[in-house]
Amino acid sequence: MNDLSEEYGLYWQPLGGNNIDQISGHSYRYTDITPTGRTTVIVDLGKFDNHQALGIKNSAAAVPDIRAFLDDGKDKASAIFLTHSHPDHLNGIVHYIKAGYTLPPLYAGKYTFMILEDLYKEFNIPKQKRPRQNIIDDGSLIKIGSIEAEVLASSHTCFDSFGFVIRTPNSTIYHSGDMKIDGSTYFRKSTNIRRLKQLAAEIKFVVADFYGIYDDGYAVKEVTTFKKLVELIKKSRKKKIFLPVYPTHPEMYIIAFLAALKLKKNVVFFGNPDFYSYLKRIIDYGISFDKMAGNRIKVIYNHDRQEIAKLNNNYVVIGTYNHVSQAFDANAGNCFGIITAKTFFNPLKGQLNAHNISFADVDSAPELQGFGHGFLGDYEYLNFILNRPVFIPTHCPVFVIDNFRELASFMNMRLLPDTPRNNEIYRLNGDSAVKISAMPAKWLVVIYNDDFAYLPEVFQKGTSGMGFLKRTISRRRCQKRFKMFLHRRRKNDGEPRPKIRHTPFIYREPQ
Ligand SMILES: [Zn+2]
């Protein structure tokens, strides 16, 4: 079923993450065929967030189908490259092992392996069943058969996020992973723009695995979020600040901490077990909040009334919580809230309202949302620094890309002529792409019985991701927005610096 023609080329196949109407469970297959042989690698093996919508009773997850690349056939995968540690790119690994499969060696950053280690423990996976691990970093070179992959740092919301420049005799692809252009990341390398510029002539395709294109300008930078936090805390003139953060986004823990430190406010880390487990990972990774605090502020890691009493009623509560704890003696006179995620902390908003405590949120200050995915400006920037590569947008509902085409062509961007759907196969040679097969998209639903994972196949229907989609963007809203962006750009035609938030230029080839 996954047989390719024998023609030389680099074959690209989205197995998850790129679909009819949903955008998770990432996995991409690359098979390079040259006169000397065939080489296959898989990039990412995530879980599909909305598995309940597939309608299988007792499902625990759903994963992309990579079974054809695990048996001893000619397309057996030699490696799995992992872009980063988020569940929609990583968590398929454990379910495959639980289903009895032996996985090829993994290539990932140190932090990704730390998170994977937690998953191995959670799923009781013994050492001898775990695949071999190769730690990679910005600049690493991986050589497997005719495929050479160069690892490039990416700005995203966790440590050690990478993109891969996949280079073969047939073509060169930049597989971005989740990323934005942001050069202001704290305590980790940001997107390696310098290297991308050097490789511009070589890169023919960009598998753009970020989805924020229905927002104009650049994705919010970490430094912008930091400055906004400082400004809001200052302006509130309150001594106690509630600053909840989303558990899987370590960068927000750090930005919130740095804002408190800047204003000499003590810090209380307070949250659910999930929050503390990520906090521990951040500290294990090498970020020392105590060292940064020095003698300037106190940092406490619990919610103990007596400990809190030592903080002089002057602190920022950073964590994952949906209630205002009794331990903080919160009232309208001494507290202010800053809500940094869209819906996750809605119950907390209710609590703050009930106590008459005023707060800022993402609706009033969009900079508070720590974006890990590039916006339209980030796409535009990549198009500018690279040599007009062919963009293969992934991590995006198909209708978003279909609606994007008119705007993209005005922006002088080349998009793959067909919007790719899961399970289609494209053959890439130089900068030409040919669709060679279009099998229906499917998932393997994970069902646990007696500690063993069973993986029945379920074909993806057009509506299976509806619930997930409604939380992102509707077809109509997206159409309207792209029309508006197009209108703005037409109006600004000829101006060197259009007045678009964050967008520095529009690149146009001379006529
Ligand atoms: Zn991610």
Residues whose N, C-alpha, C, O or C-beta is under 5 A from the ligand:
A	BS01	ZN	H86 D178
